[in-house]
Each structure stands twice: as C-alpha cells, then as structure tokens.
Amino acid sequence: MLRITDARTGEPTDATPARRGLTRVEAHVPRPDTTGLRVLLVADVLVRALEISGTPVWTVLTGTEGRAELRARATALGIRPFEDERDSGSGLGEAQVLRVCAPEAGTADGATGEAGRDEAASGLRVEVAPADADSGVADDDERASALRLALLACPRREPLQLDEAALTDAEDTLRRWRAAVATWATRPSGPIPDPVRQQLRAAWEDDLDVPAVLAVLRKVETSGTVPDGARFETYAYADRLLGLELTRDIGRETLS
C-alpha cells in the first residue's frame, strides 16, 4: 500500500484509507514556474501510483496565476489534465484528500474563514521542494521528456537546480532506454521477475520514491540474469508510473 509522509506531522501515512473510495489529489501551484511544474508533475505521478493500485482519483488544480501557460507546459511534459479548482468542498464523497504543494504554499489556496481552516486541517500534505533551472533549460518543448526525467530523478523533498548538463544526461538516458526497449520488444516475451516487481512496488509505495524506481531500472538494464523479454515487460510496467514513453520507439527502425 502506498504510504506518504504527511508534511504536517512528519509521519508516514496510508495514502488511501482502509475504506477504499474516491481520493482527491489537489495540486497547489501558485505560479507557472519550474517549482510549480515540479509540484504538478509529482501530483501526476502520485495519481498514477494510486490508479495502478486500483484507487479512483479526482484531480484538481488550484491557486494558479498564468494557468494557460502552466497547462501548455504540463501537456508538453506528459502531465495529464487536472480540473480547475471548485467551490464544492467534498461533494463527491471522497475518502481521502492529498494536497501536493511547495513548502511555502498554503494547504487551501483561496480558502478563507472557517471553511478554509476546516479544509486545511483535513487530508495529507505532500510537500515538494523548490526547483529552479538555468536560462532556457526548462523552456524547450523538444526536450520535454528529458525535463520530465530530470525532475523525477531528484527526491521530491530535496531542492533542485537544473542545468544543461543534467538535461543532457537525462536525454542520453532516455535515448538509450527507448532504443533498448525497442530491441527487447523483438525478443520472446517473459514475465517480470517477482523480485523486480516487488522492488518497483516497494520503491514507489515508500513515500513515492521515484529515484529508487529509476535505480531498479538501471539494475535491470545491466542485469546478466533478466531475459530481454522480461526487461521489456519491466520497463513497460514501470512506465505506467513514470510516464516517460519508454516504448515510443518500438517498430520505428522497421518502419523507416
């Protein structure tokens, strides 16, 4: 079961309650800067992790100026759309609320008075450390997949400074992995080894530890015991969480 550290208490808490039901994931993004993009990306991956476990999710985007710019950048990064904030409160009978935000952000953007205090007191607060990028590094849509990987490669609670070297390294990794996956797809299929599946699930269910998921993929990439067909299934499975389009190049060489 996915457990998330609640930033208010510092304690790991089940992301979904024992009574399985709708979970609302709110992304609190005050500005469409690199930090805001990182917050929204973590929320996207959180939603993916919940959906893999069979949890129904309602996604909401709140507190954003420059929303059109943020949505355009998010789309380039493969972040699925979040609904605009609503004034309907719980409304849909969700069993859990997860609020993803930067440390300085309020837990209930735009909420005021008694209702705002009640809202802020409920749910789990998932904090994402600030991120900054050198000039031009985060603005090139042609390198959006590499930017997604570079943002995911750093633990979400650690501040991040993206530079050209980090983005180039992410590009090289994506190019290598996509080529490898395309090759492995031509081999006889094989199931994901149970230890590998368990390592992947243990990683992302432990406070959404995406860097640990990436470390598992690196081990599988160079493993001398995992057959190619099983490598393919492993990468395709992990990409349900990562959203890096690792299977994108399958068949491209054949067709060219």
N, C-alpha and C positions, 0 to 999 in steps of 0.2 A: 504494500500500500504506500502511496506517495505521502511523504511527510515533509512539511515545510517549516522552517524556523520562523516563528512569529516575531517580527522585529520589535514589537511592544514588550514582549516578555523574554525574548532570547531563547525560548523553549521550542523544541521540535514538536509539531502538532500535526495530526492527520489532516490532509488536505480535503478529504471527504469524510463526513461523519458516518457512524455505523448505519444510520438510516439513509441508505443511498437515495439521492434525489438530485434535483437540479442544482448546479453550482454556478454562481455568478462570479465571473472574473472581470474586475474593473481595472483598466489601465489609466492611471492618473498622469497625464502628460501636459504640463503647463505650457511648454514651448516646443516647436518642431526642430530642436537642435539635436546634437548627437546623443546627449543624455536621454532626451525624450524618445529618440529612436530606439535606444537600448532598452528602455523601460517597456516599450511596446513589443519589442522582439522577445523579451523574457516572458511577457504575458502570452504571446503567441505560442511559445514553446510549452508554457505551463498548460495552456488549453490542449495542446497536442498530447501531452502526457496524461491528462485527465481523460481525454477521449479514447486513448489506447486502452485504458483500464475500464472503459465502458461507462464513464460518468457523463451524463448530459450536461452541457455547458451553455450558459448565456453570456455573451461578451459585450462589454460596454466601454466606450472611450469617453473620458471626462476631462474637463478643465483645460482644454487646448485652445491657444490662440494660434492662428495660422494653420487651421485644421486641414485645409485643402492641400497645402504644401506637405504636411505630415502624411496625409493619406497617399499622396503621389509617391513619396519616398518609401513608405511602408509597402506599397504594391510592388515597387521595384525589388524590394528585399524578400518578396515572397511571403509577407505577413498577411494573413487572411483578414478580411474586413471586420472591424468592431463597430457595433451600433453606436449612434450618438447617445449621450447621456440622457436620462429620462428623469422625470419628477415623480415616477410612480412608486418609489420605495421598493419594498419587497415584491409585492404584486403577484409575481409568478409562483410564489411558494417555494423559493429555493431553500435548500437545506444548509448551504454554506455560501459565504462571501469571501473572496480573496481579492485584496486590493494591492495592486502592483504599483510601486511609486519610487521616486528618488527620495533620499533621506530628508530633504528639506520640504518635500511636498506634504500637504495636509492629507489626511485619510479620507476626507469627504469634501473634495473641491466643490465650491459653490454652495455647500450646505450651510445653513445658518440657523441660529436659535436652537430650541430644544430638539427639533428633529435632526439637525445637523450633529448635535452631541450624541444622540442615540445612534445615528448611523456610524459615527466614528468609533463608537465603543464596540460595535459588532464586527464579526469577521476576523480574518487574519491579515496582517500587514506584511507584504512581501517586498523588502527593500532591494533596490538596485543602485549600486554606486554610480557616481557621475562618470561620464565618458566625454573625452574631447578628441579632436582629430586635427592633424596638421592641415593646412590650407589645401583644398582640393581632394583630399583623401576620401572623404565621405560623400562627395557630390557627383561621382561618376557612375551613372546607371549601368554602364557597360561592365562595371566591376562590382555590381551589387551583390552577387553571390559570394564573392570573396569578402566583401564587407560583412555580410551575414556571418560567415565562418569566423572572421577575425573578432567580431563582437562576442560570439559564442565561446571562443577559445579561452576567454578570461573568466574566472569565477565572478558571478554577478555581484557579489558584495565587495569586490576589490575595484578601486578606481582604475580607469583605463585611459591611456593616451595612445591613440592610433597614429602610426606614421607610415610612410611609404614602404618601409622595409616589412612591417607587419602585414600590410595588404598584399605585397608581392609574395610573401611566404604563403599566405592563405590562397592566393591564385595558383601557386605551384602545387600546393596540396590538393586543391580541387581538381586541377588538370590531371594529376597523377591518379587520384581516386576514381574519377569518372572514366578514364581510359582503362584502368584495371577492372572496374565493374563491367564495362562493355566486353572486355575479354572473358571474364569469368562467366558472363551470361551465355557464352557459347559452349561451356563445358556441361557435362551431365549434372543435373540438379542434385542438391543434397541438403538435408535439414540443418538448421543452425545447431551446433553442438550445445547440449544443455548447459555446460559451464559458461559458455559465451553468452547465451541468452540470460542466464542468471546474473552475470556480471553487468550486462547492459541495464537490466531492470533495477538491480541494486544501486547502480550509479544514479540513474535519473530519479529513482524513488527516494534517494537520500538528499533531500533539500534541492532537488532539480540540479544535480551536479553534472552539467553538460560537459565540462572539460574531462571528467572521468569517462564519459561515454566516448569522447573522441580518443582518449587513451586506449580504450578497448579496441576501437577500430584500427589504431596503429599497430597494436599487437597482432590482430588478425591478419593485417596486411602482410606482415613479415613472418607469420607462423609457418613452420615447416610441417605441421600436422593437420591443419584445417584444409580440406579439399577445396578446389576453386569454386565448385558449385555451392558449397556451404558458405564460402566467403561472400559470394553474390547475395545469397539469402540474408546473411548477416547485415550487409551494408544496406540492402533494401529495407530491412526491418528497422534498423536504426534511423534511416532517413525519414521514417514516419514521424519521428520526433524532431529531427534536425532541420528538415525542410530545405536541404541543400541540392536537390535534384541530382543525386548521385547516379541515377540510372538514365540520365538525359541522353548520353551518347551511345546507348545501345543501338546497334544496327546502322550507325551513321557511316562507318567506313564501308560497309557493304553497299549502302545506297549511293555513295559518292563515286 
